[in-house]
Amino acid sequence: MPAKFLARFLNTFLNTFLATLLAILLAACGGESAAPLASATRTAPASVTALTPPSAPVDAEALAARLYLAYLGRPAEPAGLAYHANAIRQAGLPDAPAALLERYRSDSQARRVLENLVASAEARTLAPDDAAALVSAYRQLFNRDPDPDGAAYWNTLLASSVITRAELPLVLLGSAHPLDLALFERKVAVAQAFTAALATPVQLAAYQGSAAGTAVREVLAGVDANTDLQATQRLVEAALARLATVPVFSQVEAIVQ
């Protein structure tokens, strides 16, 4: 009996030892054991919905008014505002300067919208070269000239084609001081109010040509940090009054009446 018991014990031990050794050898060779361990890694759910709020739609008319100021330095005429607002909606343009700059650099439809303004005869007259384009951009956006260091910096970027004239206003807005941005927004408010105030056929017909644009730009140059709602109304009235002094105004008035 003891001999049989010992034989049975040795047989069981040997089988267990051999099975364990085989498993170790298989694992070392990249094989799998008969009962692999369960993975400790948890898989993510099949779908997770991010609770991000939808972005607000772009005010195409407001963006068009900003682009008119940035590239032409004046309020839009109602027909031009409607045309460019429609182009902005069709292109799906963003209104943030950095995002708009990125779209301009990567999307042909965005480039067409901006270059329609910057390549216009009016813009070329205002800025016949890079140096004039920089000064015009500062005045049109911030009602001031660039400081000497800033002028040297931006002129170098323009001369080396690091940025283009079409990109310049967007780059300036994207890097502007908060006080400059606040003044630009005041100019936008005055420009939008002026466009809305062009109500009569005579005013609509007279607001065209270089003389009318110059007259209204001179009024917009009066926008400053203290321009509030009442001052905005006074500036709009002043712009309309200046428009009435443009020689073409009396000619148009005689034709319409």
Contacts in CASP RR format, 6 or more apart in sequence:
PFRMAT RR
TARGET T0000
AUTHOR 0000-0000-0000
METHOD contacts of the structure
MODEL  1
MPAKFLARFLNTFLNTFLATLLAILLAACGGESAAPLASATRTAPASVTA
LTPPSAPVDAEALAARLYLAYLGRPAEPAGLAYHANAIRQAGLPDAPAAL
LERYRSDSQARRVLENLVASAEARTLAPDDAAALVSAYRQLFNRDPDPDG
AAYWNTLLASSVITRAELPLVLLGSAHPLDLALFERKVAVAQAFTAALAT
PVQLAAYQGSAAGTAVREVLAGVDANTDLQATQRLVEAALARLATVPVFS
QVEAIVQ
23 33 0 8 1.000
23 34 0 8 1.000
26 32 0 8 1.000
26 33 0 8 1.000
27 33 0 8 1.000
58 88 0 8 1.000
58 89 0 8 1.000
58 92 0 8 1.000
58 93 0 8 1.000
58 94 0 8 1.000
58 95 0 8 1.000
59 95 0 8 1.000
60 85 0 8 1.000
60 86 0 8 1.000
60 88 0 8 1.000
60 89 0 8 1.000
61 81 0 8 1.000
61 85 0 8 1.000
61 192 0 8 1.000
62 95 0 8 1.000
62 188 0 8 1.000
62 192 0 8 1.000
63 85 0 8 1.000
63 88 0 8 1.000
63 93 0 8 1.000
63 95 0 8 1.000
64 76 0 8 1.000
64 80 0 8 1.000
64 81 0 8 1.000
64 84 0 8 1.000
64 85 0 8 1.000
64 88 0 8 1.000
65 75 0 8 1.000
65 76 0 8 1.000
65 81 0 8 1.000
65 188 0 8 1.000
65 191 0 8 1.000
65 192 0 8 1.000
65 195 0 8 1.000
66 95 0 8 1.000
66 188 0 8 1.000
67 84 0 8 1.000
67 113 0 8 1.000
67 114 0 8 1.000
67 117 0 8 1.000
68 74 0 8 1.000
68 75 0 8 1.000
68 76 0 8 1.000
68 81 0 8 1.000
68 84 0 8 1.000
68 117 0 8 1.000
68 191 0 8 1.000
69 75 0 8 1.000
69 140 0 8 1.000
69 141 0 8 1.000
69 184 0 8 1.000
69 187 0 8 1.000
69 188 0 8 1.000
69 191 0 8 1.000
69 220 0 8 1.000
70 137 0 8 1.000
70 140 0 8 1.000
70 141 0 8 1.000
70 169 0 8 1.000
70 170 0 8 1.000
70 173 0 8 1.000
71 114 0 8 1.000
71 117 0 8 1.000
71 118 0 8 1.000
71 120 0 8 1.000
71 123 0 8 1.000
71 140 0 8 1.000
71 169 0 8 1.000
72 117 0 8 1.000
72 120 0 8 1.000
72 122 0 8 1.000
72 123 0 8 1.000
72 126 0 8 1.000
72 140 0 8 1.000
73 126 0 8 1.000
73 136 0 8 1.000
73 139 0 8 1.000
73 140 0 8 1.000
73 217 0 8 1.000
73 220 0 8 1.000
74 191 0 8 1.000
74 213 0 8 1.000
74 216 0 8 1.000
74 217 0 8 1.000
74 220 0 8 1.000
75 190 0 8 1.000
75 191 0 8 1.000
75 192 0 8 1.000
75 194 0 8 1.000
75 195 0 8 1.000
75 216 0 8 1.000
75 220 0 8 1.000
75 239 0 8 1.000
76 84 0 8 1.000
76 191 0 8 1.000
76 195 0 8 1.000
77 195 0 8 1.000
77 198 0 8 1.000
77 204 0 8 1.000
77 207 0 8 1.000
77 208 0 8 1.000
78 195 0 8 1.000
78 198 0 8 1.000
78 204 0 8 1.000
81 195 0 8 1.000
84 113 0 8 1.000
84 116 0 8 1.000
84 117 0 8 1.000
87 112 0 8 1.000
87 113 0 8 1.000
87 116 0 8 1.000
88 113 0 8 1.000
90 109 0 8 1.000
91 103 0 8 1.000
91 107 0 8 1.000
91 109 0 8 1.000
91 110 0 8 1.000
91 112 0 8 1.000
91 113 0 8 1.000
93 100 0 8 1.000
93 103 0 8 1.000
93 110 0 8 1.000
93 113 0 8 1.000
94 100 0 8 1.000
94 103 0 8 1.000
97 170 0 8 1.000
97 171 0 8 1.000
97 173 0 8 1.000
97 174 0 8 1.000
98 170 0 8 1.000
98 174 0 8 1.000
100 110 0 8 1.000
100 170 0 8 1.000
101 167 0 8 1.000
101 170 0 8 1.000
101 171 0 8 1.000
101 174 0 8 1.000
103 110 0 8 1.000
104 110 0 8 1.000
104 111 0 8 1.000
104 114 0 8 1.000
104 166 0 8 1.000
104 167 0 8 1.000
104 170 0 8 1.000
105 167 0 8 1.000
111 166 0 8 1.000
114 166 0 8 1.000
115 166 0 8 1.000
117 123 0 8 1.000
118 165 0 8 1.000
118 166 0 8 1.000
122 210 0 8 1.000
125 210 0 8 1.000
126 132 0 8 1.000
126 136 0 8 1.000
127 133 0 8 1.000
127 136 0 8 1.000
127 137 0 8 1.000
127 165 0 8 1.000
130 155 0 8 1.000
130 158 0 8 1.000
130 159 0 8 1.000
130 165 0 8 1.000
131 151 0 8 1.000
131 155 0 8 1.000
133 158 0 8 1.000
133 165 0 8 1.000
133 168 0 8 1.000
134 146 0 8 1.000
134 151 0 8 1.000
134 154 0 8 1.000
134 155 0 8 1.000
134 158 0 8 1.000
134 168 0 8 1.000
135 145 0 8 1.000
135 146 0 8 1.000
135 151 0 8 1.000
137 168 0 8 1.000
137 169 0 8 1.000
137 172 0 8 1.000
138 144 0 8 1.000
138 145 0 8 1.000
138 146 0 8 1.000
138 172 0 8 1.000
139 145 0 8 1.000
139 221 0 8 1.000
140 169 0 8 1.000
140 217 0 8 1.000
141 169 0 8 1.000
141 172 0 8 1.000
141 173 0 8 1.000
141 176 0 8 1.000
141 180 0 8 1.000
141 184 0 8 1.000
141 187 0 8 1.000
142 172 0 8 1.000
142 176 0 8 1.000
142 180 0 8 1.000
142 183 0 8 1.000
142 184 0 8 1.000
143 183 0 8 1.000
143 187 0 8 1.000
143 220 0 8 1.000
143 221 0 8 1.000
143 222 0 8 1.000
143 223 0 8 1.000
143 224 0 8 1.000
144 180 0 8 1.000
145 151 0 8 1.000
146 154 0 8 1.000
154 163 0 8 1.000
154 168 0 8 1.000
154 172 0 8 1.000
157 163 0 8 1.000
158 164 0 8 1.000
158 165 0 8 1.000
158 168 0 8 1.000
163 171 0 8 1.000
173 181 0 8 1.000
173 184 0 8 1.000
176 184 0 8 1.000
179 225 0 8 1.000
182 225 0 8 1.000
183 223 0 8 1.000
183 224 0 8 1.000
183 225 0 8 1.000
186 223 0 8 1.000
186 224 0 8 1.000
186 225 0 8 1.000
186 227 0 8 1.000
186 232 0 8 1.000
187 220 0 8 1.000
187 223 0 8 1.000
189 232 0 8 1.000
190 220 0 8 1.000
190 223 0 8 1.000
190 227 0 8 1.000
190 232 0 8 1.000
190 235 0 8 1.000
190 236 0 8 1.000
190 239 0 8 1.000
191 220 0 8 1.000
193 232 0 8 1.000
193 233 0 8 1.000
193 236 0 8 1.000
194 216 0 8 1.000
194 235 0 8 1.000
194 236 0 8 1.000
194 239 0 8 1.000
194 240 0 8 1.000
197 203 0 8 1.000
197 236 0 8 1.000
197 240 0 8 1.000
198 204 0 8 1.000
198 207 0 8 1.000
201 256 0 8 1.000
202 249 0 8 1.000
202 252 0 8 1.000
202 253 0 8 1.000
202 256 0 8 1.000
202 257 0 8 1.000
203 240 0 8 1.000
203 243 0 8 1.000
205 252 0 8 1.000
205 255 0 8 1.000
205 256 0 8 1.000
206 212 0 8 1.000
206 243 0 8 1.000
206 244 0 8 1.000
206 246 0 8 1.000
206 248 0 8 1.000
206 249 0 8 1.000
206 252 0 8 1.000
206 253 0 8 1.000
207 213 0 8 1.000
207 216 0 8 1.000
207 243 0 8 1.000
208 248 0 8 1.000
209 248 0 8 1.000
211 246 0 8 1.000
211 247 0 8 1.000
211 248 0 8 1.000
212 243 0 8 1.000
212 246 0 8 1.000
212 248 0 8 1.000
212 249 0 8 1.000
215 239 0 8 1.000
215 242 0 8 1.000
215 243 0 8 1.000
215 245 0 8 1.000
215 246 0 8 1.000
216 239 0 8 1.000
216 242 0 8 1.000
216 243 0 8 1.000
218 242 0 8 1.000
219 235 0 8 1.000
219 238 0 8 1.000
219 239 0 8 1.000
219 242 0 8 1.000
220 235 0 8 1.000
220 239 0 8 1.000
222 235 0 8 1.000
223 235 0 8 1.000
227 235 0 8 1.000
243 249 0 8 1.000
END
